[in-house]
Amino acid sequence: MGNSLLVLIGLFIILTIIGFPIAAALSLSACASIFFTMHVPATILVEKLQLGADSYLMMSVPLFILAANIMNASGVSRRIFDMARALVGNFPGALAHANVIASVVFGGISGSAIADSASLGKIEIEAMKEQGYPPEYAAAVTAASATIGPIFPPSIPLVLYAGIASQSVGRLFLAGIIPALLIASALIVQIFFTAKKRGFPRDKRKSFRQILCTFKDSFFAMLTPVIILCGICFGWFTPTESASITVLYALILGLFVFRELKWSMLPQIMLDTIVTSGVVLLIVAAASLFSWVLTVGQLGAALTAFAAGVSNKFLFLIAINAVLLLLGMVMETTAILIVITPFLIPVAQAFGVDLIHFGVMLVLNLMIGLSSPPFGMGLFTVSQVAGIPIEKNVKSILPFIPPMLIVLVLVTFIPQISTWLPNILM
């Protein structure tokens, strides 16, 4: 079975380097390994591809994407950013601070770093450029703050992890709250000192009445993550049902409360959702097939042998973090989660690592990789939104990486940061 792994991994690396889409690279390398080294029936391909995406839990992914698209078309992104701006307007670098705070709230709606970068990021970057911020700095803040979205509930990566590791989505959502707030705090501290040093502007101080009006305007939008969390934690509905309720809530807000969403806009929103969901679920299906070939190729045995040579769980966690950070810089988050997680779970259990804590650590790690040079997908997305070369964004993002890595170290070696809240509430 060693040959199957060589064909699989070798061809995947080649296809990725020459620019194949990640889903194509995963599926083609898996098919080549099956046909040339394993000699199993071709029907196994269809079966494994189908099983990868055929899950009741996976239905929540396109529904959360649809809810985010509806809310974005309903003016929710603008209202959230205005609220964040009103709260921190008197701070040096006010718009950069508002960028981070808005990402926390919008992340609780979209659950996706790319969605945060593409929709809310456009509003944030334009506002920062108008106030005289360098475009590359505005893009860097947006890319860094977008890492918060997939950690703060709801989180599409945590939903995927829950399905793979057979863990509670509600517990994982709660476990992500404190790490997300720590990331936000670390970025705010970094922005504060940079703003003081470079003389970034403040907003005009808002009166209490103005802040209250802005809060009232954004209240129903900010209520979304609360509805999702309470519903799941109190057992009122499943994660998939919560996604459906979020879509309904988004429609009510857009059509009848804010009245910025028109019926004529829904076909395009549906089309955008279908395209995005299709890409995500295609990657999930291809990664499932890829993961099956790795299983048959005895990668699990190799990882178990590696674990046997590691003296304690702290060295294991350090090694896993290093590998995942490197992978997160060059691969798509969904693919990494689907491919790697099934092999890491038994090893983590052997070391006595709590799987809720482990899941949050994995996702946080991959989100940092998403915004890390040289090939983090978040960097490319934000560079496109900001209209700047990727090289400028790479240079500007570097000061934000150390604060995020410090939080990752804390989350890795202090499990209570992740487990305390779900243990208290559930």
VOVEX-818038 format. One record per residue (C-alpha): y negated, x negated, z negated; residue number from 1. Coordinates in steps of 0.5 Angstrom, whole numbers. Example, Ala and Ser with C-alpha at 12.3 -4.5 7.8 and 13.67 -1.06 7.14 Angstrom:
BEGIN
+-------+-------+-------+-----+
|     y |     x |     z |   k |
+-------+-------+-------+-----+
|     9 |   -25 |   -16 |   1 |
|     2 |   -27 |   -14 |   2 |
+-------+-------+-------+-----+
//
This chain:
BEGIN
+-------+-------+-------+-----+
|     y |     x |     z |   k |
+-------+-------+-------+-----+
|     0 |     0 |     0 |   1 |
|    -5 |    -6 |     0 |   2 |
|    -6 |    -6 |     7 |   3 |
|    -8 |     1 |     7 |   4 |
|   -14 |    -1 |     2 |   5 |
|   -16 |    -7 |     6 |   6 |
|   -16 |    -2 |    12 |   7 |
|   -20 |     3 |     8 |   8 |
|   -25 |    -1 |     5 |   9 |
|   -26 |    -6 |    10 |  10 |
|   -27 |    -1 |    16 |  11 |
|   -32 |     3 |    11 |  12 |
|   -36 |    -3 |    10 |  13 |
|   -37 |    -4 |    17 |  14 |
|   -38 |     3 |    19 |  15 |
|   -44 |     3 |    13 |  16 |
|   -47 |    -4 |    15 |  17 |
|   -48 |    -1 |    23 |  18 |
|   -51 |     5 |    21 |  19 |
|   -46 |    11 |    21 |  20 |
|   -48 |    17 |    17 |  21 |
|   -44 |    16 |    10 |  22 |
|   -40 |    22 |    11 |  23 |
|   -37 |    20 |    18 |  24 |
|   -36 |    13 |    15 |  25 |
|   -32 |    16 |     9 |  26 |
|   -28 |    20 |    13 |  27 |
|   -27 |    15 |    19 |  28 |
|   -24 |    10 |    15 |  29 |
|   -20 |    14 |    11 |  30 |
|   -17 |    17 |    17 |  31 |
|   -16 |    10 |    20 |  32 |
|   -12 |     8 |    14 |  33 |
|    -8 |    14 |    14 |  34 |
|    -6 |    14 |    21 |  35 |
|    -5 |     6 |    22 |  36 |
|    -2 |     4 |    15 |  37 |
|     1 |    11 |    11 |  38 |
|     4 |    15 |    17 |  39 |
|     3 |    21 |    13 |  40 |
|     3 |    28 |    17 |  41 |
|    -4 |    29 |    20 |  42 |
|    -4 |    36 |    17 |  43 |
|    -6 |    32 |    10 |  44 |
|   -13 |    31 |    13 |  45 |
|   -15 |    38 |    14 |  46 |
|   -12 |    40 |     7 |  47 |
|   -15 |    34 |     3 |  48 |
|   -22 |    35 |     7 |  49 |
|   -22 |    43 |     5 |  50 |
|   -20 |    42 |    -2 |  51 |
|   -25 |    37 |    -3 |  52 |
|   -31 |    43 |    -2 |  53 |
|   -26 |    49 |    -4 |  54 |
|   -28 |    50 |   -11 |  55 |
|   -32 |    56 |   -15 |  56 |
|   -36 |    51 |   -18 |  57 |
|   -38 |    47 |   -12 |  58 |
|   -41 |    54 |   -10 |  59 |
|   -47 |    53 |   -15 |  60 |
|   -49 |    47 |   -11 |  61 |
|   -52 |    51 |    -5 |  62 |
|   -55 |    56 |    -9 |  63 |
|   -59 |    51 |   -13 |  64 |
|   -61 |    48 |    -7 |  65 |
|   -63 |    55 |    -4 |  66 |
|   -67 |    57 |   -11 |  67 |
|   -71 |    50 |   -10 |  68 |
|   -73 |    52 |    -3 |  69 |
|   -75 |    59 |    -5 |  70 |
|   -79 |    56 |   -11 |  71 |
|   -82 |    51 |    -6 |  72 |
|   -84 |    56 |    -1 |  73 |
|   -87 |    60 |    -7 |  74 |
|   -92 |    55 |    -9 |  75 |
|   -88 |    53 |   -15 |  76 |
|   -89 |    46 |   -14 |  77 |
|   -97 |    46 |   -14 |  78 |
|   -97 |    51 |   -20 |  79 |
|   -92 |    46 |   -24 |  80 |
|   -97 |    40 |   -22 |  81 |
|  -103 |    43 |   -24 |  82 |
|  -100 |    45 |   -30 |  83 |
|   -98 |    37 |   -31 |  84 |
|  -105 |    35 |   -29 |  85 |
|  -109 |    40 |   -34 |  86 |
|  -105 |    37 |   -40 |  87 |
|  -106 |    29 |   -38 |  88 |
|  -112 |    30 |   -35 |  89 |
|  -116 |    25 |   -40 |  90 |
|  -111 |    20 |   -40 |  91 |
|  -112 |    13 |   -35 |  92 |
|  -108 |    14 |   -29 |  93 |
|  -108 |    22 |   -30 |  94 |
|  -105 |    24 |   -24 |  95 |
|   -99 |    18 |   -24 |  96 |
|   -98 |    21 |   -31 |  97 |
|   -98 |    28 |   -28 |  98 |
|   -93 |    26 |   -23 |  99 |
|   -88 |    24 |   -28 | 100 |
|   -89 |    31 |   -33 | 101 |
|   -88 |    35 |   -26 | 102 |
|   -82 |    32 |   -24 | 103 |
|   -79 |    33 |   -31 | 104 |
|   -80 |    41 |   -30 | 105 |
|   -79 |    41 |   -23 | 106 |
|   -72 |    37 |   -24 | 107 |
|   -70 |    43 |   -28 | 108 |
|   -71 |    47 |   -22 | 109 |
|   -68 |    43 |   -16 | 110 |
|   -63 |    39 |   -20 | 111 |
|   -64 |    34 |   -14 | 112 |
|   -68 |    27 |   -14 | 113 |
|   -69 |    28 |    -6 | 114 |
|   -71 |    35 |    -7 | 115 |
|   -76 |    33 |   -12 | 116 |
|   -79 |    27 |    -8 | 117 |
|   -79 |    31 |    -1 | 118 |
|   -83 |    37 |    -4 | 119 |
|   -86 |    36 |   -10 | 120 |
|   -88 |    29 |    -8 | 121 |
|   -92 |    31 |    -2 | 122 |
|   -97 |    34 |    -7 | 123 |
|   -97 |    29 |   -12 | 124 |
|   -98 |    23 |    -7 | 125 |
|  -103 |    27 |    -3 | 126 |
|  -107 |    28 |    -9 | 127 |
|  -106 |    21 |   -12 | 128 |
|  -109 |    18 |    -5 | 129 |
|  -115 |    23 |    -5 | 130 |
|  -117 |    20 |   -12 | 131 |
|  -116 |    13 |    -9 | 132 |
|  -110 |    11 |   -12 | 133 |
|  -106 |     6 |    -7 | 134 |
|  -101 |     9 |    -3 | 135 |
|   -96 |     5 |    -4 | 136 |
|   -97 |     6 |   -12 | 137 |
|   -97 |    13 |   -11 | 138 |
|   -90 |    13 |    -7 | 139 |
|   -87 |     8 |   -13 | 140 |
|   -89 |    13 |   -18 | 141 |
|   -86 |    19 |   -14 | 142 |
|   -80 |    15 |   -13 | 143 |
|   -79 |    13 |   -20 | 144 |
|   -80 |    20 |   -23 | 145 |
|   -75 |    23 |   -18 | 146 |
|   -70 |    20 |   -22 | 147 |
|   -71 |    25 |   -28 | 148 |
|   -69 |    31 |   -24 | 149 |
|   -62 |    30 |   -23 | 150 |
|   -61 |    28 |   -31 | 151 |
|   -65 |    34 |   -33 | 152 |
|   -62 |    41 |   -33 | 153 |
|   -60 |    43 |   -28 | 154 |
|   -57 |    37 |   -25 | 155 |
|   -53 |    37 |   -18 | 156 |
|   -49 |    31 |   -20 | 157 |
|   -47 |    33 |   -27 | 158 |
|   -44 |    39 |   -24 | 159 |
|   -40 |    35 |   -19 | 160 |
|   -38 |    30 |   -25 | 161 |
|   -36 |    36 |   -29 | 162 |
|   -32 |    39 |   -23 | 163 |
|   -28 |    32 |   -23 | 164 |
|   -28 |    30 |   -30 | 165 |
|   -26 |    38 |   -32 | 166 |
|   -32 |    37 |   -37 | 167 |
|   -37 |    43 |   -39 | 168 |
|   -43 |    44 |   -35 | 169 |
|   -47 |    47 |   -41 | 170 |
|   -45 |    41 |   -45 | 171 |
|   -47 |    36 |   -40 | 172 |
|   -53 |    39 |   -38 | 173 |
|   -55 |    39 |   -46 | 174 |
|   -53 |    32 |   -46 | 175 |
|   -58 |    30 |   -40 | 176 |
|   -64 |    33 |   -44 | 177 |
|   -66 |    27 |   -48 | 178 |
|   -64 |    21 |   -43 | 179 |
|   -69 |    25 |   -38 | 180 |
|   -74 |    25 |   -43 | 181 |
|   -73 |    18 |   -45 | 182 |
|   -74 |    16 |   -38 | 183 |
|   -80 |    20 |   -37 | 184 |
|   -83 |    17 |   -44 | 185 |
|   -82 |    10 |   -41 | 186 |
|   -85 |    11 |   -34 | 187 |
|   -91 |    14 |   -38 | 188 |
|   -92 |     8 |   -42 | 189 |
|   -91 |     3 |   -36 | 190 |
|   -96 |     8 |   -32 | 191 |
|  -101 |     7 |   -38 | 192 |
|  -102 |     0 |   -39 | 193 |
|  -102 |    -1 |   -31 | 194 |
|  -107 |     4 |   -31 | 195 |
|  -112 |     1 |   -36 | 196 |
|  -111 |    -6 |   -33 | 197 |
|  -112 |    -3 |   -26 | 198 |
|  -118 |     2 |   -28 | 199 |
|  -114 |     8 |   -25 | 200 |
|  -119 |    14 |   -25 | 201 |
|  -118 |    20 |   -30 | 202 |
|  -119 |    27 |   -29 | 203 |
|  -125 |    31 |   -32 | 204 |
|  -123 |    34 |   -39 | 205 |
|  -120 |    41 |   -39 | 206 |
|  -122 |    46 |   -44 | 207 |
|  -117 |    50 |   -48 | 208 |
|  -119 |    56 |   -44 | 209 |
|  -117 |    52 |   -37 | 210 |
|  -111 |    49 |   -40 | 211 |
|  -109 |    56 |   -42 | 212 |
|  -110 |    59 |   -35 | 213 |
|  -106 |    54 |   -32 | 214 |
|  -100 |    55 |   -37 | 215 |
|  -100 |    62 |   -35 | 216 |
|  -100 |    61 |   -28 | 217 |
|   -94 |    56 |   -28 | 218 |
|   -91 |    60 |   -34 | 219 |
|   -85 |    64 |   -30 | 220 |
|   -84 |    58 |   -26 | 221 |
|   -83 |    53 |   -32 | 222 |
|   -78 |    59 |   -35 | 223 |
|   -73 |    57 |   -30 | 224 |
|   -69 |    52 |   -33 | 225 |
|   -70 |    55 |   -40 | 226 |
|   -66 |    61 |   -37 | 227 |
|   -61 |    57 |   -34 | 228 |
|   -59 |    53 |   -40 | 229 |
|   -59 |    59 |   -45 | 230 |
|   -55 |    63 |   -40 | 231 |
|   -50 |    57 |   -40 | 232 |
|   -50 |    55 |   -47 | 233 |
|   -49 |    62 |   -50 | 234 |
|   -44 |    64 |   -45 | 235 |
|   -48 |    69 |   -41 | 236 |
|   -46 |    67 |   -35 | 237 |
|   -42 |    61 |   -31 | 238 |
|   -46 |    55 |   -28 | 239 |
|   -44 |    58 |   -21 | 240 |
|   -47 |    65 |   -24 | 241 |
|   -53 |    62 |   -27 | 242 |
|   -55 |    59 |   -20 | 243 |
|   -54 |    66 |   -17 | 244 |
|   -59 |    69 |   -22 | 245 |
|   -64 |    63 |   -21 | 246 |
|   -64 |    65 |   -13 | 247 |
|   -65 |    72 |   -15 | 248 |
|   -71 |    70 |   -20 | 249 |
|   -74 |    65 |   -15 | 250 |
|   -74 |    71 |   -10 | 251 |
|   -77 |    76 |   -15 | 252 |
|   -83 |    70 |   -17 | 253 |
|   -84 |    69 |   -10 | 254 |
|   -84 |    76 |    -7 | 255 |
|   -87 |    80 |   -13 | 256 |
|   -90 |    75 |   -18 | 257 |
|   -94 |    70 |   -14 | 258 |
|   -94 |    74 |    -7 | 259 |
|   -94 |    67 |    -3 | 260 |
|   -87 |    68 |    -1 | 261 |
|   -86 |    73 |     6 | 262 |
|   -80 |    76 |     8 | 263 |
|   -81 |    72 |    15 | 264 |
|   -80 |    66 |    11 | 265 |
|   -73 |    67 |     9 | 266 |
|   -70 |    65 |    15 | 267 |
|   -73 |    58 |    16 | 268 |
|   -71 |    57 |     8 | 269 |
|   -64 |    60 |     9 | 270 |
|   -63 |    55 |    15 | 271 |
|   -66 |    49 |    11 | 272 |
|   -61 |    51 |     6 | 273 |
|   -55 |    51 |    10 | 274 |
|   -57 |    44 |    13 | 275 |
|   -58 |    41 |     7 | 276 |
|   -52 |    44 |     3 | 277 |
|   -48 |    42 |    10 | 278 |
|   -49 |    35 |     9 | 279 |
|   -48 |    35 |     1 | 280 |
|   -41 |    39 |     2 | 281 |
|   -39 |    35 |     8 | 282 |
|   -40 |    28 |     4 | 283 |
|   -36 |    32 |    -2 | 284 |
|   -30 |    33 |     3 | 285 |
|   -30 |    27 |     6 | 286 |
|   -31 |    23 |    -1 | 287 |
|   -25 |    27 |    -3 | 288 |
|   -21 |    25 |     3 | 289 |
|   -23 |    18 |     2 | 290 |
|   -21 |    18 |    -6 | 291 |
|   -14 |    21 |    -4 | 292 |
|   -13 |    15 |     0 | 293 |
|   -15 |    10 |    -6 | 294 |
|   -11 |    14 |   -10 | 295 |
|    -5 |    13 |    -6 | 296 |
|    -7 |     6 |    -5 | 297 |
|    -6 |     4 |   -12 | 298 |
|   -13 |     3 |   -14 | 299 |
|   -12 |     6 |   -21 | 300 |
|    -7 |     1 |   -22 | 301 |
|   -11 |    -4 |   -20 | 302 |
|   -17 |    -1 |   -25 | 303 |
|   -12 |     0 |   -31 | 304 |
|   -10 |    -8 |   -30 | 305 |
|   -17 |   -10 |   -30 | 306 |
|   -18 |    -6 |   -36 | 307 |
|   -12 |    -9 |   -40 | 308 |
|   -16 |   -16 |   -39 | 309 |
|   -22 |   -13 |   -42 | 310 |
|   -23 |   -14 |   -49 | 311 |
|   -27 |    -8 |   -51 | 312 |
|   -31 |    -2 |   -49 | 313 |
|   -37 |    -5 |   -49 | 314 |
|   -35 |   -10 |   -44 | 315 |
|   -32 |    -5 |   -40 | 316 |
|   -39 |    -1 |   -40 | 317 |
|   -43 |    -7 |   -38 | 318 |
|   -38 |    -8 |   -32 | 319 |
|   -38 |    -1 |   -30 | 320 |
|   -46 |    -1 |   -30 | 321 |
|   -47 |    -7 |   -26 | 322 |
|   -42 |    -5 |   -21 | 323 |
|   -45 |     2 |   -20 | 324 |
|   -52 |     0 |   -20 | 325 |
|   -50 |    -4 |   -14 | 326 |
|   -47 |     1 |   -11 | 327 |
|   -52 |     6 |   -12 | 328 |
|   -57 |     1 |    -8 | 329 |
|   -53 |     2 |    -2 | 330 |
|   -49 |     9 |    -2 | 331 |
|   -50 |    16 |    -3 | 332 |
|   -50 |    18 |   -10 | 333 |
|   -45 |    24 |    -9 | 334 |
|   -40 |    20 |    -5 | 335 |
|   -40 |    15 |   -11 | 336 |
|   -39 |    20 |   -16 | 337 |
|   -33 |    23 |   -12 | 338 |
|   -30 |    17 |   -10 | 339 |
|   -30 |    13 |   -16 | 340 |
|   -30 |    18 |   -22 | 341 |
|   -23 |    20 |   -22 | 342 |
|   -21 |    12 |   -23 | 343 |
|   -26 |    11 |   -28 | 344 |
|   -24 |    17 |   -33 | 345 |
|   -17 |    15 |   -35 | 346 |
|   -20 |     8 |   -36 | 347 |
|   -26 |    11 |   -40 | 348 |
|   -21 |    15 |   -44 | 349 |
|   -17 |     9 |   -46 | 350 |
|   -23 |     6 |   -49 | 351 |
|   -25 |    12 |   -53 | 352 |
|   -31 |    13 |   -49 | 353 |
|   -34 |    20 |   -50 | 354 |
|   -33 |    23 |   -43 | 355 |
|   -40 |    27 |   -44 | 356 |
|   -43 |    21 |   -45 | 357 |
|   -40 |    17 |   -40 | 358 |
|   -42 |    23 |   -35 | 359 |
|   -49 |    22 |   -37 | 360 |
|   -49 |    15 |   -36 | 361 |
|   -46 |    15 |   -29 | 362 |
|   -51 |    19 |   -27 | 363 |
|   -57 |    16 |   -30 | 364 |
|   -54 |     9 |   -27 | 365 |
|   -54 |    12 |   -20 | 366 |
|   -61 |    15 |   -20 | 367 |
|   -64 |     8 |   -22 | 368 |
|   -60 |     6 |   -16 | 369 |
|   -63 |    11 |   -12 | 370 |
|   -70 |     8 |   -13 | 371 |
|   -68 |     1 |   -13 | 372 |
|   -69 |    -4 |    -7 | 373 |
|   -67 |    -6 |    -2 | 374 |
|   -63 |     1 |     0 | 375 |
|   -64 |     6 |    -5 | 376 |
|   -65 |    13 |    -1 | 377 |
|   -70 |    15 |    -5 | 378 |
|   -75 |     9 |    -3 | 379 |
|   -74 |    11 |     4 | 380 |
|   -75 |    19 |     3 | 381 |
|   -82 |    17 |    -1 | 382 |
|   -84 |    12 |     4 | 383 |
|   -83 |    17 |    10 | 384 |
|   -87 |    23 |     5 | 385 |
|   -93 |    18 |     4 | 386 |
|   -93 |    15 |    11 | 387 |
|   -92 |     7 |     9 | 388 |
|   -87 |     2 |    11 | 389 |
|   -81 |     1 |     6 | 390 |
|   -83 |    -6 |     5 | 391 |
|   -89 |    -4 |     1 | 392 |
|   -86 |     1 |    -3 | 393 |
|   -80 |    -4 |    -5 | 394 |
|   -85 |    -8 |    -8 | 395 |
|   -89 |    -3 |   -12 | 396 |
|   -83 |     0 |   -15 | 397 |
|   -81 |    -6 |   -18 | 398 |
|   -85 |    -6 |   -24 | 399 |
|   -82 |     1 |   -26 | 400 |
|   -74 |    -2 |   -26 | 401 |
|   -74 |    -5 |   -32 | 402 |
|   -77 |     1 |   -37 | 403 |
|   -71 |     5 |   -33 | 404 |
|   -66 |     0 |   -34 | 405 |
|   -68 |    -1 |   -42 | 406 |
|   -67 |     7 |   -42 | 407 |
|   -60 |     6 |   -39 | 408 |
|   -58 |     0 |   -44 | 409 |
|   -60 |     5 |   -50 | 410 |
|   -56 |    11 |   -47 | 411 |
|   -50 |     6 |   -45 | 412 |
|   -49 |     3 |   -52 | 413 |
|   -52 |     9 |   -57 | 414 |
|   -47 |    15 |   -55 | 415 |
|   -51 |    20 |   -60 | 416 |
|   -57 |    20 |   -55 | 417 |
|   -53 |    24 |   -50 | 418 |
|   -48 |    27 |   -55 | 419 |
|   -52 |    29 |   -61 | 420 |
|   -56 |    36 |   -57 | 421 |
|   -49 |    39 |   -54 | 422 |
|   -46 |    37 |   -61 | 423 |
|   -51 |    41 |   -65 | 424 |
|   -52 |    47 |   -60 | 425 |
|   -45 |    48 |   -58 | 426 |
+-------+-------+-------+-----+
//
